[in-house]
Amino acid sequence: MTEPAKNRDRRAGRRDFMKTGGVAAAALLGQAALPAGAGARPALPDSAHAAATMPTRNLGRTGHRVGVFSLGGQSALERPDNETVAVPLLERALDLGVNYLDTASIYGGPGRWSERYIGQVMRRRRGQVFLASKTKERTRDASLRMLEESLRLLNTDHLDLWQLHDMGTPADTDEVFAKGGAMEALREARDQKMVRFLGLTGHHRPDPLAAAIRRFPFDAILLALNAADPHHHSFLDTLLPLAVEKQMGIIGMKITGRGRLLSTWTPPSLDRQRNSWEGVVLAPRPGTLEMREALYFTLTHPVSTVIIGCDSVAQLEENVQLAREFTPLSPAQMAALVERAAPVSKQASFYKFFERA
């Protein structure tokens, strides 16, 4: 299929921008330097379909009403050569009213499968979703190159949200805010209308994330939040209240701790766990909560939405149905879930125990 001339002009303009550095880059920030056609972005996705299928909430200051269940870009969407599962799953999610899609430049490894699958659907349905991706790079130039490839793979001329990926240590914060750091890329991409809003993500420790959002008015934060959280390096104690105070869009992740919080989870063999990236904390037993309890625990907090990766359409449909039926839990119910999560809290919080520089 021939690419429309307007999109070709935009992409050519972005490539010129990516190659520009120093004083010339600063000059590009003026309105006159915007790539052809980049001055007018489409409106935010209409949330009426989402509101008809599940509760919706404000995504912070963005003006977008987001369904309380959103689709994460991992699980089926990050597996190589999984198009026959991933693309129908994405199509069904949008049919069910899901209006926020999360992905990242590293999901699916060097092949960036997650962005590829989503891009196939975005050719036809870009206007139906708030689209978020991330950069794991810490420098301006590498992040801009990463963004250009994300836009190409996703078949779009802009992201609704571009995020700093996995901000877990003070060194991460220092590096992205340094001269030539990734924050320069985020600001420039927003000014050039290649991205609409800016955010950051993390699941290792809360303090570096809190430090970053005190330094810059990010629009959104993606943070780990489940019933195991209060037991280890809690994100609930100070980071969540700070994000609420800053009126950020708050997206919850790690709702089930990669399944390790769920009573239905079957632990792989310990040898297999040791050979996986999750093997930093071995999980010898199933969890203690049901999916409904895990999901409702997070949604009872002041989050805008939660992202959950799905392995199948059936799993997706189950999660959307749970979102439709959501009612907040009482303080007593919340406390009981935290207590029940205690015996498996470390295995369900394994991502907090990686050794980070």
N, C-alpha and C positions, 0 to 999 in steps of 0.2 A: 504494500500500500504506500502511495506517495505521501510524504509528510507535507501538510499544508505549509504554504510559503510563510505565513505569519509565524508559525512555530519555528521554522528554520531560521527566520530572522532573529527570534528571541534567543535561540540556542547559540547562534553565531555571536550575538552581542554578549551573552554570558561567557562564552569561551574567551573573548577578548578581555573581559573583565577579570577572569581567573588568572590570566597571564600578567596582569598589571600589578605592580607592587609599589611601595613607598609613597612618594609625593603624588605620583600619577594616580594611585588608588584613591587617595584622599580627594583628588579632583573629580573622580568619578561619582562621588556621593551627591553631587548637585543634580537637580531634576533634569537638566538638559542632557546629562550623560546617561540617562536610563536607556537600556536597550529598546529597540523598536517594539512598540506594543506592550511594554512592561508596565505602563502607567495605570492600566485598568485591569484589576483582577476580578474574577467572578465573585459574586456575593457568597457569604458563608452558606453552607448547605442548609436547606430547609429541614427543620426538625419535626415537622408535622407527622411524618410517617413514624418516627421513633416514638413520639408522644402517644400515638395511637396504639402502640404495642407494648410499651413499658414505661415506668416512671422516668422522667427526665429531670436534669438539674443544670444549673448554670455552670459552664466551664470557666469559672473565675471571671475575669474582666473581658474575656474574649468576645462576648455577645452570642456565643454558641450555646444552644441547649443540647445537651448530650444525654443519650440513653444511659441508664445506670450500668448496663452491661456493654462492654466494648470488646472487640476481638483483638487479641494479641497476635503478633507476627511470628511466634515460634510454634512448637509442636508440629502439626502437619505442614505448616507454611514454611518451615525451614529445612525440610527434608529434600535432598537432591532427587531430581527426576520424579517428583510426586505431583505433577500437574493434574492428573486425573482425580486426585483427592482434593488438592488445595484449591483449585479454581472453582469447582462446584461448592466447596465449603464457603468461600468468599461470596459467591453469588447468593447462596442461601442466607448468609448473614445479612446482606443488604436487603434481601426480600423480607426478612424478619424485623427490619427497622433499625438494625445496628448502624449507627452513623458516626462512629469513630474507629479508625483503623490505626494500629500501632505497628511499626516495623523499625528496622535499624540496618545500617550499612553492613553490620557483621552477622546478621541473622542468615544462616545458611552457608556460612563459611565464605571462602573466596568467590564462589559462584553467586553469592548474594541472592539465593533462591527466593527468600521471602519477598524482597522487593520485585523480583521478576514475576512471581505469581500475582502479586497485587497489581503490578503494572498491566498485566493482561486484562484484568477486570476494569482498571481505571480508564482504559481506552474507551469504554462504553459508559462508565458510571461514575466518573470523577466528581460530578456535581452533587452526588448523594452523600459524600462522606467528608468528615474532617480528617485529614491525612497527616500523620505524624511520623517522622523518621528521626535519626540521630547520627551524630558523628562521634566516633571513639577517638579520633585524632585530637591532639592537644595544641596544634599550631594552626595559624591562620591559613597558610597555603595548603597544607594537607587537608584541612577541613573543607576548604572551598573545592578542591578536587573531588573530595568525597561527595559533596553536595551535588556537583555537576553530574556525577555518575548516578546518584540517587534519582535525580530528576529524569534522567534518560531512561533508567530501568522502570521507573514508576509511570512513565508516559504522561508526565504533567509538566507544566511550566512553573509551578510553585508548590511549596509545602504549606500546609496550614500551621504546622508546628515543627520547628527544628530544635533538637535538644542536644545538650552535652551529655554523652553517654557514660554511665557508671562513674560518677564523681564520688570516690570513696575515701580519699585521703587528703590531708592538708596540701600535699605536693600536687595533687590534681588541681586544686583550687588555685594555688600559686602559679602553676604552669599555664592554665587557660587565661588568667588575667594578666600575665606578663606581656611585655612588648613582643609583638609577633605571635601572640597566643590565639587560641581558638575564639575567644570573645570578640576579637577583631573581625573574624569571619562571620560570626553570628550577627553583629551589628551591620556589617556591610551587606550581607545577604538580605537582611530585613529592609535596609534602606533602598536596595536595588529591587525590592518587591519579588525576590526569589523565594522568600519565606514570609509568612504573615505574622507569626508569633514565635517567641523564644522561650525555651525551657531547659530543664536539667533533670537528670535521673540518677538514682542511686539506691543501693541495697546493702552496702557494706557497713557503714557507720553514719549516724545522723549529723554529727558535728560539721564535717566538711560541706555538706549540703546547706546547713544553716548559715555557715560563714559565707557561702557564695550568694545566697539570696539576700543577705544583708549588704552585699557589695553591689548588687545590680537588680533592677526591678523586673525579674523574670515573670513571664505570664503564666507559666505552668510548671508543676513539679510532678514527676512520676516517682513514687516511693513505695518501698516494701511495707506491707501492713497486713498482718494476720493475727490470729489468736495466740500465737507463740511469741509475738513481739514483746510484751511486757517482761518476759523472762531474760532477754539478752539484748543489750545495747538498744534500748527501746527508741523507736521512731515516734511513738505516741507522746512521750513525755514533753519534749520541747519543739521538735521539728514540725509536727502537725499543727500545733497551736500557732507557731510562727507563720506557716504557710497560710493559715486562715486569716491571721492578722494582716498579711500582705495582700489578701484578696486574690490569691492565685487559683488557677484551675488545679485541682488536686486529683491525680489519677493513682489509684491503688493497684499494686501488683503483688506477686508472690502470695496470692490469696490462700493457696493450699500448700505453699512451700514445695512446689513441684510434686504435689501429690502426697508428700510425706506426712501431712497433717490428717489425711483422710483414712478412715477405718477400712475403706474399700481398697486401699492401695496394697499391692503385693510387692514387698521388697525384692529387688533383684538379688542374686547371690552376692555375698560380700566381696568376692574376688572381682566380679563385674563392677561393683561399685567402686572399688579401689582404682580401677582403670578408667574411671570416668571423671569428668570435671566436678561432679557432685560428691566425689569420694573423700573430700576433705573432712566430712563428718559422716561416718557410716550409719546407716539406718537399718537396724536389725529387726524391726517390728513394724506392723502397720500403725497408722495414726489412730486418733481417738474421736474425730469429728466426722459428721456427715457433710456433704457438699453444701446443702442448704445452710447449715450452721456456719460453715466457714465463710460463705459468701455474705450472709446476713450480718455476721460480726463486722466485716469491713464496711459494708454499706450503712451500718448504723452510725458510723463515724462521719464527720463532715467532709466526705470526699465527693468529687463530681461524678466519677465513674470508676469502674474497675476494669482492667484488661485481663483476659484469660485466654490462653492458647488452647485450641481444641484439636483433637485427633480425628474427629469424624463429624459428619452432619448431625448424627444422633446426639452426640455430646453437646454440640452447639445448641441444638433445639432444647435440650434439657436445661442448659444454663439460661437461655432466654426465657423459658417458662418460669424458672425460679426468680428471675428478675421481675417478671410481670407480677408475681405473687408477693413481692417483698413488702414486709411491714417491719418497722424498726423493733429491735429487741429492747427489753427493759434492762435497767442497770443490773438487776439480779441475774438475768439471763447472760448478760455480757461477762459478769464476774465468774459465773459458772463455767463458761466456755474457756476462759483464761486458765482456770484451775484444771479443767479437763485436758487442756493442751500441755500442761506442765511436764508430764512424763516423756513427751516426744518433742519438747520445745527446741532442743538443740538440733535434732535431726531436721526439724521443719524450718530452722533458721540457719541451715548450713552455709548459706551465702554470706553470713556475717563473720565467718571464721576463716576465710582465705587469708593467707599472709600477704599483706599489702605493703609495698615500700613506703 
